[in-house]
Amino acid sequence: MFQIDVVEKCKANDRKAQMQLYKQYCEGMFCVAMRYVQDANDAEDVIQEAFIKAFQKIHQFKGEVTFGAWLKRIVINKSIDFLKGKKQHLVALDENYLQVSDDDDWTVDHGVTIDHVKSAIEKLPEKYKYVVMMFLIEGYDHKEIAQVLKLTETASRTRLLRGKSYLKEVLKEKKYGTGS
């Protein structure tokens, strides 16, 4: 059965088709949620909420992107909402006044492993961490990041550049043994 047929059946509230999509995407979406919430139980909760929302809003799926990409955006939003719920005190910063320059150099010193980078990303301030994760790991562009996080594209670029600066500092500390 083609994916579009399954989605159409889901739009008609076909429970078998919903279960088929759930089984097809559950594991991959769990991995996405884990990158954000970092707790298996929390990730399971996020996934359940994401699938519920996806099936409630499936009539909005127009097939402009794959179902997996559409679902992934819901999972990321639910993950971020979950984390925001755990941290009620978020500080707003108007980043529209900041100058942004594009810096596409993401090279790191030899000897820095992907595990070092992932560990360093976890140490970033939350507002930078999400943008860096979505850009580097999920592959979103600034327009998509801005839509998901409800930012301007300029703010997305600014947060990415600042996140990259923080990331380089954390990796530098690790290299010279001054970090934990």
N, C-alpha and C positions, 0 to 999 in steps of 0.2 A: 504494500500500500504506500503510495507516495505521501510525503510529508504534508503537502498542501491538502490532500484528501483528509488526512488525520485532523489537521487544523480546522477544516470545514466541518467535520463531524463534531469537533469540540465546540464549535460555534452553535451547533444544534444540541448542545448539552449531552453528547454521547459519552457516558462514563467509561466505556472501554477505550475509546479514543483518548480520553483524558489520561487514563492509566498508561496507555502506550507512550504518550508524550512524556509523562512523569518518569517512566522507567528509562526512556531514551536520554533524558537530560538531567536527571537527579544527581548522578555522580559528578558530572562535570560542573554543575552549578554549586554543588557542595564544596568543591575545590575553590571556586571563585569566592564563595562566602567565607571560607576558612582563611583566605588571604587577608580578609578584612577583620573578621571578628575573632579569629584565632582560638576558638573554643568549639569543640565538636558539638556539644549540646546547643550552644547558641547558634552555630551554623545550621543545625537541623531546624531550629525554630525559624530562622531567617528563610530557609528554603521552603518550609511549609507555607509561611506567609507569602512568599514570592509566587509560589504556584497558585495559591488561592487567588491572589490579585490577578495573576496572568489569566486564569480561567474566568474570573469575573469580567476582565477587560478584553478578552480575546476578540471580541467584535471590533476592537480598535486596531487589531493587527491587520495590516493591509498588504503584507508580503513584499514591502519595499526593501526589507532586509530579511535575512533568514530568521526563522522562528527562534533559533538558538541565540542570535545576536539580540533580538528583541527581549527575550527572557533574561539574558545576561544583564541588560540594563536594569531590569526590574530587580534582579538579585543584588546588584551593586547598590541601587537606591535603598533597598530594604536593609542591607548591611550597614550602610551609612546612617540610616534612620535609627537602627538598633544602637549603634555606637553613640549617636547624639543623645539618645534616650538615657544612656548610662552616664553621660557627661552633660548635665543641664546648664553648666556655666560656660557658654561659648562667648568669646569676645569678638565683637564685630570690628572689622577694619575696612575702611573705604580704600580700596586699592585702585580705584579709577584714576587717581591723580599721579600714579607712579609711572615713570618712564620704563618702557619695556624694550629690551634688545633681544633679538633671537640669538641663542647660543646652542648650536646643535652638537657640540663636542661632549660626548658622554664617555670618553675614554677614561680608563682607570689604570693605575699602576699594575704592572705584572705582579702576580701573586695574590691579587684580590680575587676571591672566588665569588660565585653567585650567592653562596650562603652568607659571605661577608656583606654583600650588597643588600640582601633581604634583611639581614639583621640591622643594618644601618637604616634602612627605610623605616623599620619599626620604631626607631628612636626619633624620627622626625616629628615636629609638631603636627597635630592632626590635620590642619588645613592644608599643609604642604604634602603630607603623606598620601592623602587621597588622590591628589592631582598627579603626583609622581607615580603612584601605583597604576592609575588609570592610563597614563601616558606610556610608561615603560612596560608594564606587565600586561595590561589589557589591550594596549594598542590603539586607544582612542585618540582622536585629534582634539584640538582646542575647542572647536565648535561643539563636538559631542560632550566633552568634559563640562563645558559651560552649561549645556542643557541639563545634564544629569545633576550637577551640583548647584544649579541655579545661580550662576556667576556670569560675568561678562567674559568674552574671550580674552580681553586684556588682563583681567584678574586671573584667569587660568594660566596665561603665559607668565605672569608675574609670580604666581605661586609655584609654577614649575621651576622657574629660574632660581627662586629662593630655596626651594626644596633641594635643587641640585647643589646649591652652595652648601647647605647644611649637610647634605649627603657626603660631599667631598671632605668636609671638616671631620665628620664622624669617621670616615674611612681613613683619613690622615691620622687621627688620634689612635685608631686601632693599629695602624702600621708602626707608629712610633711608641706604642705601648703606653700611651698616656690615658687611653680610654679603658673602659671595663670590658 
